Amino acid sequence: MSSPELIRKRKELHQHPELSGREEKTAARIEKWLKKLEPDELLTGLGGTGILARFNASVDSPITVLFRADLDAIAVNEASDFHYRSEFDN
């Protein structure tokens, strides 16, 4: 995944925040993105909306990577003028 694509995905998540325990759309977006990367294991619904993607190391790539992120947001109206500012509608 390229850096510009990762930045676009981060901005998309930022633009559509969801409160803790209600991150269904956020989790669905992330699950869709992860499926395209073809993980060796993909578990969803962990603790509600948590997701685990496991990518096995191989002879060609013996490095293991763990990525952890919080999915929930806080209920505030963003005062920025960025085109991807939060559109909080929960």
All heavy atoms as an XYZ file, in Angstrom:
717
protein
N       0.860     -1.175      0.000
C       0.000      0.000      0.000
C       0.903      1.234      0.000
O       1.810      1.333      0.805
C      -0.910     -0.031      1.224
C      -2.064      0.914      1.138
S      -3.235      0.780      2.521
C      -3.763     -0.900      2.416
N       0.641      2.149     -0.885
C       1.481      3.337     -1.020
C       1.192      4.359      0.081
O       0.128      4.363      0.685
C       1.244      3.979     -2.383
O      -0.071      4.508     -2.447
N       2.155      5.236      0.304
C       1.975      6.305      1.295
C       0.774      7.192      0.969
O      -0.016      7.495      1.869
C       3.233      7.148      1.415
O       4.261      6.394      1.982
N       0.603      7.631     -0.294
C      -0.580      8.449     -0.593
C      -1.897      7.724     -0.295
O      -2.852      8.330      0.188
C      -0.443      8.746     -2.086
C       1.013      8.651     -2.358
C       1.509      7.547     -1.462
N      -1.922      6.409     -0.536
C      -3.143      5.646     -0.255
C      -3.398      5.569      1.251
O      -4.533      5.715      1.707
C      -3.036      4.246     -0.849
C      -4.325      3.452     -0.732
C      -4.258      2.092     -1.402
O      -3.200      1.734     -1.957
O      -5.271      1.384     -1.361
N      -2.344      5.365      2.027
C      -2.493      5.332      3.487
C      -2.970      6.683      4.016
O      -3.823      6.743      4.907
C      -1.174      4.941      4.150
C      -0.781      3.483      4.038
C       0.629      3.278      4.569
C      -1.763      2.607      4.783
N      -2.442      7.756      3.470
C      -2.862      9.095      3.893
C      -4.333      9.312      3.555
O      -5.101      9.830      4.358
C      -1.969     10.171      3.242
C      -0.553     10.090      3.833
C      -2.561     11.569      3.426
C       0.481     10.897      3.086
N      -4.767      8.874      2.365
C      -6.165      8.999      1.964
C      -7.076      8.215      2.916
O      -8.121      8.704      3.346
C      -6.354      8.502      0.522
C      -7.773      8.697      0.001
C      -7.961      8.140     -1.393
N      -7.610      6.738     -1.540
C      -8.348      5.713     -1.097
N      -9.465      5.933     -0.458
N      -7.953      4.475     -1.293
N      -6.665      7.031      3.296
C      -7.463      6.205      4.214
C      -7.536      6.853      5.599
O      -8.585      6.852      6.234
C      -6.887      4.795      4.291
C      -7.098      4.009      3.004
C      -6.492      2.645      3.104
C      -6.579      1.845      1.822
N      -7.824      1.866      1.110
N      -6.414      7.415      6.070
C      -6.421      8.089      7.376
C      -7.389      9.267      7.364
O      -8.159      9.469      8.291
C      -5.011      8.570      7.739
C      -4.990      9.311      9.090
C      -3.683     10.007      9.346
N      -3.328     11.023      8.401
C      -3.799     12.283      8.413
N      -4.675     12.656      9.315
N      -3.385     13.157      7.525
N      -7.368     10.029      6.282
C      -8.263     11.181      6.182
C      -9.723     10.738      6.118
O     -10.599     11.383      6.700
C      -7.900     12.026      4.967
C      -6.592     12.782      5.155
C      -6.208     13.567      3.918
C      -4.911     14.330      4.127
N      -4.514     15.086      2.917
N      -9.985      9.638      5.432
C     -11.359      9.111      5.362
C     -11.851      8.712      6.747
O     -12.989      9.029      7.130
C     -11.405      7.903      4.427
C     -12.787      7.299      4.293
C     -12.818      6.082      3.386
O     -11.971      5.970      2.485
O     -13.710      5.240      3.594
N     -11.008      8.041      7.516
C     -11.397      7.660      8.871
C     -11.604      8.894      9.743
O     -12.543      8.958     10.537
C     -10.340      6.744      9.501
C     -10.227      5.348      8.912
C      -9.044      4.618      9.536
C     -11.513      4.569      9.080
N     -10.731      9.879      9.597
C     -10.845     11.118     10.374
C     -12.154     11.839     10.059
O     -12.798     12.399     10.946
C      -9.659     12.035     10.068
C      -9.692     13.318     10.829
N      -9.153     13.430     12.086
C     -10.213     14.532     10.521
C      -9.335     14.664     12.523
N      -9.969     15.356     11.593
N     -12.562     11.801      8.814
C     -13.748     12.527      8.374
C     -15.042     11.898      8.887
O     -16.058     12.588      9.003
C     -13.770     12.581      6.842
C     -14.822     13.506      6.279
C     -14.671     13.677      4.780
O     -13.986     12.913      4.115
N     -15.314     14.679      4.241
N     -15.014     10.622      9.214
C     -16.231      9.911      9.622
C     -16.040      9.245     10.987
O     -15.997      8.022     11.097
C     -16.605      8.870      8.565
C     -16.782      9.458      7.209
N     -17.911     10.170      6.857
C     -15.979      9.477      6.133
C     -17.788     10.585      5.615
N     -16.619     10.189      5.147
N     -15.926     10.043     12.061
C     -15.687      9.483     13.395
C     -16.921      8.774     13.954
O     -18.056      9.096     13.595
C     -15.351     10.720     14.230
C     -16.115     11.830     13.567
C     -16.063     11.510     12.097
N     -16.665      7.785     14.819
C     -17.746      7.088     15.520
C     -17.360      6.936     16.986
O     -16.197      6.698     17.305
C     -17.982      5.707     14.902
C     -18.485      5.780     13.473
C     -18.722      4.416     12.879
O     -17.735      3.698     12.618
O     -19.891      4.083     12.679
N     -18.328      7.055     17.862
C     -18.091      6.956     19.298
C     -17.745      5.532     19.708
O     -18.079      4.570     18.999
C     -19.325      7.415     20.068
C     -19.680      8.897     19.959
C     -20.972      9.186     20.704
C     -18.548      9.770     20.486
N     -17.111      5.404     20.859
C     -16.718      4.109     21.399
C     -17.918      3.174     21.500
O     -18.986      3.559     21.980
C     -16.097      4.306     22.781
O     -15.690      3.081     23.318
N     -17.737      1.959     21.017
C     -18.797      0.969     21.040
C     -19.736      1.055     19.856
O     -20.620      0.220     19.699
N     -19.560      2.073     19.021
C     -20.423      2.258     17.845
C     -19.606      2.357     16.551
O     -20.043      2.962     15.585
C     -21.233      3.542     17.996
C     -22.147      3.557     19.187
C     -23.014      4.792     19.127
N     -23.255      5.290     20.458
C     -23.696      6.495     20.726
N     -23.911      7.361     19.762
N     -23.905      6.868     21.970
N     -18.444      1.762     16.523
C     -17.524      1.907     15.390
C     -17.794      0.913     14.262
O     -16.891      0.422     13.619
C     -16.063      1.745     15.848
C     -15.656      2.595     17.001
C     -15.754      1.864     18.326
O     -16.588      0.949     18.465
O     -15.004      2.212     19.238
N     -19.061      0.620     14.001
C     -19.407     -0.393     13.004
C     -18.921     -0.018     11.596
O     -18.346     -0.843     10.880
C     -20.918     -0.650     12.971
C     -21.467     -1.339     14.211
C     -21.812     -0.382     15.338
O     -21.804      0.859     15.101
O     -22.071     -0.858     16.462
N     -19.166      1.222     11.166
C     -18.746      1.645      9.820
C     -17.227      1.718      9.715
O     -16.648      1.345      8.696
C     -19.375      2.993      9.460
C     -20.879      2.931      9.289
C     -21.462      4.305      9.030
C     -22.979      4.259      9.032
N     -23.557      5.598      8.949
N     -16.583      2.188     10.784
C     -15.120      2.259     10.806
C     -14.539      0.863     10.703
O     -13.632      0.613      9.900
C     -14.636      2.941     12.096
O     -15.193      4.257     12.164
C     -13.119      3.019     12.152
N     -15.044     -0.062     11.497
C     -14.548     -1.441     11.474
C     -14.788     -2.078     10.107
O     -13.919     -2.789      9.594
C     -15.219     -2.258     12.574
N     -15.936     -1.814      9.497
C     -16.234     -2.367      8.173
C     -15.258     -1.833      7.127
O     -14.790     -2.581      6.262
C     -17.671     -2.051      7.777
N     -14.937     -0.541      7.198
C     -13.956      0.043      6.264
C     -12.602     -0.642      6.410
O     -11.968     -1.036      5.423
C     -13.774      1.537      6.548
C     -14.809      2.432      5.983
C     -14.394      3.904      6.226
N     -15.361      4.792      5.637
C     -16.369      5.362      6.297
N     -16.520      5.142      7.585
N     -17.201      6.164      5.669
N     -12.153     -0.768      7.643
C     -10.843     -1.352      7.904
C     -10.813     -2.823      7.492
O      -9.849     -3.299      6.899
C     -10.446     -1.150      9.378
C     -10.229      0.346      9.640
C      -9.205     -1.961      9.742
C     -10.045      0.715     11.086
N     -11.877     -3.544      7.789
C     -11.953     -4.954      7.379
C     -11.854     -5.078      5.852
O     -11.115     -5.918      5.336
C     -13.258     -5.577      7.869
C     -13.402     -7.029      7.472
C     -14.728     -7.643      7.909
O     -15.536     -6.968      8.582
O     -14.951     -8.809      7.550
N     -12.561     -4.228      5.140
C     -12.518     -4.245      3.670
C     -11.093     -3.994      3.171
O     -10.603     -4.679      2.280
C     -13.477     -3.183      3.126
C     -13.506     -3.077      1.626
C     -14.475     -1.984      1.189
C     -14.393     -1.739     -0.304
N     -15.269     -0.634     -0.718
N     -10.417     -2.999      3.750
C      -9.052     -2.673      3.344
C      -8.103     -3.836      3.639
O      -7.255     -4.175      2.834
C      -8.567     -1.423      4.044
C      -9.363     -0.186      3.725
C     -10.149      0.037      2.618
C      -9.461      0.987      4.506
N     -10.721      1.282      2.681
C     -10.314      1.902      3.828
C      -8.908      1.381      5.722
C     -10.629      3.153      4.323
C      -9.220      2.643      6.201
C     -10.069      3.515      5.506
N      -8.263     -4.444      4.841
C      -7.380     -5.543      5.219
C      -7.589     -6.773      4.343
O      -6.627     -7.464      4.006
C      -7.584     -5.898      6.693
C      -7.004     -4.911      7.698
C      -7.479     -5.241      9.109
C      -5.487     -4.895      7.633
N      -8.815     -7.069      3.971
C      -9.085     -8.234      3.118
C      -8.315     -8.152      1.810
O      -7.831     -9.159      1.297
C     -10.575     -8.363      2.830
C     -11.353     -8.983      3.957
C     -12.822     -9.145      3.587
C     -13.575     -9.812      4.715
N     -15.010     -9.960      4.401
N      -8.179     -6.944      1.265
C      -7.436     -6.762      0.018
C      -5.956     -7.112      0.175
O      -5.289     -7.443     -0.805
C      -7.572     -5.324     -0.484
C      -8.951     -4.993     -0.983
C      -9.032     -3.558     -1.456
C     -10.438     -3.210     -1.893
N     -10.536     -1.808     -2.318
N      -5.445     -7.041      1.395
C      -4.044     -7.369      1.664
C      -3.841     -8.872      1.885
O      -2.721     -9.320      2.084
C      -3.538     -6.588      2.880
C      -3.571     -5.066      2.738
C      -3.167     -4.411      4.055
C      -2.672     -4.616      1.606
N      -4.923     -9.635      1.879
C      -4.906    -11.094      2.016
C      -4.141    -11.590      3.242
O      -3.137    -12.296      3.130
C      -4.353    -11.728      0.744
C      -5.174    -11.406     -0.481
C      -4.609    -12.007     -1.757
O      -3.508    -12.605     -1.738
O      -5.288    -11.883     -2.790
N      -4.623    -11.235      4.432
C      -3.945    -11.713      5.640
C      -4.113    -13.230      5.793
O      -5.040    -13.819      5.231
C      -4.670    -10.971      6.763
C      -6.027    -10.697      6.214
C      -5.824    -10.465      4.740
N      -3.214    -13.838      6.559
C      -3.326    -15.267      6.839
C      -4.499    -15.553      7.766
O      -5.068    -16.643      7.726
C      -2.021    -15.772      7.461
C      -0.876    -15.679      6.469
O      -0.909    -16.427      5.472
O       0.025    -14.841      6.672
N      -4.859    -14.575      8.575
C      -5.993    -14.717      9.484
C      -6.626    -13.339      9.662
O      -5.919    -12.346      9.798
C      -5.522    -15.250     10.840
C      -6.614    -15.451     11.846
C      -6.104    -16.036     13.155
O      -4.893    -15.948     13.440
O      -6.937    -16.575     13.897
N      -7.946    -13.299      9.655
C      -8.666    -12.045      9.878
C      -9.823    -12.335     10.818
O     -10.730    -13.088     10.489
C      -9.189    -11.470      8.551
C      -9.886    -10.115      8.630
C      -8.927     -9.033      9.126
C     -10.436     -9.739      7.267
N      -9.758    -11.776     12.003
C     -10.814    -11.940     13.007
C     -11.497    -10.600     13.215
O     -10.838     -9.571     13.332
C     -10.221    -12.425     14.337
C      -9.455    -13.742     14.316
C      -8.845    -14.014     15.678
C     -10.371    -14.883     13.903
N     -12.806    -10.613     13.263
C     -13.567     -9.389     13.489
C     -14.477     -9.561     14.700
O     -14.684    -10.658     15.182
C     -14.405     -9.032     12.247
O     -15.326    -10.095     11.992
C     -13.528     -8.801     11.026
N     -15.014     -8.456     15.182
C     -15.934     -8.493     16.314
C     -15.256     -8.692     17.652
O     -15.921     -9.020     18.635
N     -13.956     -8.481     17.725
C     -13.232     -8.670     18.979
C     -13.596     -7.564     19.961
O     -13.382     -6.384     19.674
C     -11.717     -8.671     18.733
C     -11.209     -9.734     17.760
C      -9.729     -9.539     17.491
C     -11.474    -11.119     18.310
N     -14.176     -7.929     21.069
C     -14.586     -6.938     22.054
C     -15.657     -6.004     21.522
O     -15.840     -4.902     22.023
N     -16.327     -6.397     20.479
C     -17.361     -5.567     19.864
C     -17.021     -5.277     18.411
O     -17.505     -5.929     17.504
N     -16.135     -4.314     18.193
C     -15.804     -3.917     16.822
C     -14.315     -4.076     16.500
O     -13.871     -3.619     15.453
C     -16.212     -2.447     16.572
O     -15.579     -1.617     17.541
C     -17.724     -2.276     16.641
N     -13.568     -4.744     17.384
C     -12.135     -4.911     17.161
C     -11.826     -5.864     16.018
O     -12.618     -6.736     15.671
N     -10.658     -5.683     15.426
C     -10.220     -6.486     14.283
C      -8.782     -6.925     14.509
O      -7.952     -6.160     14.993
C     -10.277     -5.659     12.978
C     -11.690     -5.164     12.721
C      -9.771     -6.477     11.788
C     -11.760     -4.130     11.603
N      -8.504     -8.170     14.138
C      -7.149     -8.685     14.170
C      -6.818     -9.232     12.791
O      -7.587    -10.008     12.225
C      -7.023     -9.817     15.198
C      -5.663    -10.497     15.276
C      -5.342    -10.835     16.711
C      -5.572    -11.720     14.392
N      -5.710     -8.787     12.237
C      -5.211     -9.325     10.971
C      -3.807     -9.848     11.232
O      -2.963     -9.128     11.755
C      -5.190     -8.258      9.895
N      -3.579    -11.108     10.878
C      -2.268    -11.714     11.094
C      -1.656    -12.051      9.744
O      -2.302    -12.651      8.890
C      -2.377    -12.983     11.938
C      -1.032    -13.619     12.247
C      -1.160    -14.791     13.212
N      -2.174    -15.744     12.863
C      -2.023    -16.737     11.973
N      -0.889    -16.878     11.326
N      -3.007    -17.569     11.729
N      -0.423    -11.636      9.575
C       0.337    -11.925      8.370
C       1.546    -12.750      8.801
O       2.394    -12.253      9.535
C       0.790    -10.629      7.686
C      -0.348     -9.778      7.228
C      -0.919     -8.844      8.089
C      -0.859     -9.896      5.952
C      -1.977     -8.047      7.680
C      -1.923     -9.105      5.528
C      -2.479     -8.185      6.393
N       1.591    -14.001      8.383
C       2.698    -14.872      8.768
C       3.993    -14.441      8.100
O       4.002    -14.093      6.924
C       2.402    -16.323      8.379
C       1.292    -16.927      9.205
O       1.035    -16.503     10.324
N       0.626    -17.911      8.652
N       5.051    -14.505      8.860
C       6.370    -14.264      8.288
C       6.713    -15.453      7.393
O       6.157    -16.534      7.540
C       7.397    -14.118      9.405
N       7.608    -15.238      6.442
C       8.014    -16.310      5.536
C       9.526    -16.275      5.360
O      10.204    -15.382      5.869
C       7.330    -16.145      4.179
O       7.829    -14.992      3.525
N      10.027    -17.237      4.626
C      11.459    -17.271      4.346
C      11.869    -16.004      3.602
O      12.912    -15.416      3.862
C      11.817    -18.530      3.520
C      13.280    -18.492      3.107
C      11.500    -19.782      4.312
N      11.010    -15.564      2.665
C      11.312    -14.363      1.890
C      11.171    -13.082      2.709
O      11.792    -12.068      2.406
C      10.395    -14.269      0.668
C      10.628    -15.412     -0.304
O      11.761    -15.906     -0.385
O       9.661    -15.810     -0.970
N      10.323    -13.115      3.723
C      10.072    -11.935      4.539
C       9.912    -12.365      5.998
O       8.796    -12.566      6.471
C       8.809    -11.220      4.050
O       8.539    -10.103      4.874
N      11.012    -12.522      6.722
C      10.934    -13.018      8.095
C      10.508    -11.977      9.127
O      10.507    -12.252     10.310
C      12.370    -13.485      8.356
C      13.199    -12.578      7.515
C      12.370    -12.316      6.271
N      10.113    -10.806      8.690
C       9.732     -9.734      9.607
C       8.251     -9.865      9.962
O       7.396    -10.069      9.106
C      10.000     -8.355      8.985
C      11.493     -8.196      8.700
C       9.487     -7.242      9.876
C      11.829     -6.968      7.893
N       7.939     -9.725     11.236
C       6.564     -9.709     11.705
C       6.214     -8.281     12.099
O       6.987     -7.618     12.765
C       6.378    -10.646     12.915
O       6.716    -11.968     12.513
C       4.953    -10.606     13.422
N       5.035     -7.826     11.679
C       4.595     -6.472     11.977
C       3.282     -6.544     12.737
O       2.379     -7.298     12.380
C       4.397     -5.658     10.686
C       3.835     -4.288     10.999
C       5.703     -5.542      9.922
N       3.162     -5.754     13.792
C       1.919     -5.630     14.536
C       1.480     -4.183     14.450
O       2.266     -3.272     14.708
C       2.117     -6.016     16.001
C       0.940     -5.739     16.931
C      -0.245     -6.622     16.562
C       1.336     -5.947     18.363
N       0.246     -3.988     14.068
C      -0.321     -2.649     13.977
C      -1.483     -2.575     14.942
O      -2.331     -3.458     14.970
C      -0.812     -2.388     12.546
C      -1.526     -1.084     12.389
C      -0.819      0.108     12.285
C      -2.907     -1.039     12.354
C      -1.483      1.310     12.149
C      -3.574      0.161     12.218
C      -2.857      1.337     12.112
N      -1.524     -1.529     15.760
C      -2.597     -1.353     16.718
C      -3.118      0.065     16.601
O      -2.338      1.013     16.471
C      -2.079     -1.593     18.134
C      -3.181     -1.606     19.167
C      -2.818     -0.637     20.287
N      -3.787     -0.675     21.335
C      -4.627      0.314     21.577
N      -4.609      1.393     20.838
N      -5.487      0.246     22.559
N      -4.431      0.223     16.610
C      -5.010      1.563     16.514
C      -6.324      1.609     17.277
O      -7.018      0.610     17.391
C      -5.251      1.935     15.060
N      -6.644      2.775     17.793
C      -7.955      2.989     18.400
C      -8.915      3.426     17.303
O      -8.557      4.210     16.427
C      -7.884      4.071     19.481
C      -7.071      3.622     20.680
O      -7.192      2.435     21.047
O      -6.328      4.431     21.236
N     -10.139      2.924     17.359
C     -11.126      3.232     16.327
C     -12.110      4.308     16.750
O     -12.773      4.898     15.909
C     -11.930      1.970     15.972
C     -11.157      0.755     15.482
C     -12.113     -0.394     15.214
C     -10.361      1.080     14.244
N     -12.229      4.564     18.052
C     -13.281      5.458     18.513
C     -12.868      6.925     18.486
O     -11.704      7.256     18.415
C     -13.759      5.064     19.911
C     -12.661      5.161     20.953
O     -11.475      5.024     20.593
O     -12.987      5.354     22.127
N     -13.878      7.777     18.505
C     -13.678      9.224     18.433
C     -14.353      9.905     19.620
O     -15.062      9.270     20.393
C     -14.281      9.756     17.129
N     -14.143     11.192     19.734
C     -14.842     11.984     20.744
C     -15.828     12.904     20.034
O     -15.629     13.275     18.878
C     -13.863     12.782     21.634
C     -12.959     13.673     20.768
C     -13.027     11.850     22.475
C     -12.078     14.608     21.567
N     -16.894     13.242     20.724
C     -17.959     14.055     20.133
C     -17.618     15.541     20.229
O     -17.942     16.203     21.211
C     -19.276     13.766     20.835
N     -16.932     16.050     19.214
C     -16.614     17.470     19.142
C     -16.845     17.948     17.714
O     -16.734     17.180     16.766
C     -15.152     17.787     19.551
C     -14.892     17.426     20.989
C     -14.167     17.104     18.648
N     -17.172     19.218     17.587
C     -17.267     19.809     16.255
C     -15.902     20.366     15.901
O     -15.378     21.233     16.586
C     -18.319     20.927     16.233
C     -19.715     20.387     16.397
O     -20.043     19.341     15.852
N     -20.536     21.081     17.159
N     -15.321     19.867     14.838
C     -13.988     20.281     14.434
C     -14.031     21.674     13.810
O     -14.847     21.941     12.928
C     -13.411     19.265     13.448
C     -11.981     19.520     13.117
C     -11.341     18.402     12.319
O     -11.999     17.407     12.027
O     -10.166     18.556     11.988
N     -13.147     22.534     14.257
C     -13.134     23.917     13.784
C     -12.196     24.141     12.602
O     -12.093     25.254     12.116
C     -12.736     24.839     14.940
N     -11.534     23.099     12.132
C     -10.587     23.279     11.020
C     -11.339     23.482      9.706
O     -12.539     23.237      9.610
C      -9.666     22.070     10.905
O     -10.322     21.006     10.258
N     -10.590     23.912      8.700
C     -11.196     24.050      7.379
C     -10.623     23.027      6.398
O     -10.733     23.184      5.189
C     -11.039     25.468      6.835
C      -9.589     25.908      6.725
O      -8.686     25.141      7.135
O      -9.351     27.022      6.223
N     -10.013     21.954      6.921
C      -9.521     20.882      6.062
C     -10.696     20.232      5.340
O     -11.779     20.075      5.905
C      -8.805     19.798      6.875
C      -7.531     20.275      7.520
C      -7.367     20.194      8.887
C      -6.498     20.791      6.754
C      -6.192     20.613      9.480
C      -5.319     21.215      7.352
C      -5.171     21.133      8.709
N     -10.491     19.841      4.089
C     -11.575     19.196      3.345
C     -11.983     17.865      3.960
O     -13.082     17.392      3.730
C     -11.185     19.005      1.866
C     -10.162     17.959      1.645
N      -8.813     18.197      1.779
C     -10.284     16.646      1.312
C      -8.143     17.074      1.529
N      -9.010     16.132      1.246
N     -11.131     17.284      4.774
C     -11.437     15.993      5.416
C     -11.785     16.164      6.905
O     -11.736     15.203      7.658
C     -10.250     15.032      5.255
C      -8.948     15.529      5.837
C      -8.618     15.275      7.169
C      -8.061     16.264      5.066
C      -7.435     15.742      7.707
C      -6.865     16.713      5.596
C      -6.562     16.454      6.916
O      -5.394     16.906      7.455
N     -12.208     17.388      7.308
C     -12.556     17.596      8.715
C     -13.688     16.649      9.118
O     -14.478     16.197      8.284
C     -12.941     19.056      8.959
C     -14.250     19.471      8.356
C     -14.525     20.962      8.636
N     -15.537     21.456      7.747
C     -15.326     21.928      6.530
N     -14.102     21.993      6.059
N     -16.314     22.357      5.771
N     -13.776     16.382     10.387
C     -14.763     15.434     10.906
C     -16.181     15.889     10.610
O     -16.530     17.053     10.795
C     -14.598     15.265     12.418
O     -13.364     14.672     12.720
N     -16.973     14.946     10.150
C     -18.403     15.177      9.931
C     -19.135     14.317     10.945
O     -19.712     13.290     10.618
C     -18.775     14.791      8.502
C     -18.084     15.630      7.454
C     -18.355     15.166      6.024
O     -19.033     14.136      5.842
O     -17.864     15.830      5.104
N     -19.061     14.741     12.189
C     -19.617     13.950     13.289
C     -21.132     13.966     13.232
O     -21.756     15.018     13.306
C     -19.117     14.487     14.628
C     -19.388     13.563     15.761
C     -18.615     12.424     15.931
C     -20.431     13.805     16.621
C     -18.867     11.565     16.974
C     -20.687     12.935     17.658
C     -19.903     11.807     17.829
N     -21.730     12.780     13.081
C     -23.194     12.707     12.996
C     -23.775     11.630     13.898
O     -24.853     11.121     13.657
C     -23.634     12.459     11.549
C     -23.110     11.157     10.954
O     -22.329     10.460     11.638
O     -23.486     10.842      9.817
N     -23.052     11.261     14.953
C     -23.566     10.234     15.873
C     -24.468     10.836     16.924
O     -24.346     11.867     17.388
C     -22.404      9.499     16.552
C     -21.732      8.551     15.594
O     -22.391      7.713     15.015
N     -20.430      8.682     15.430
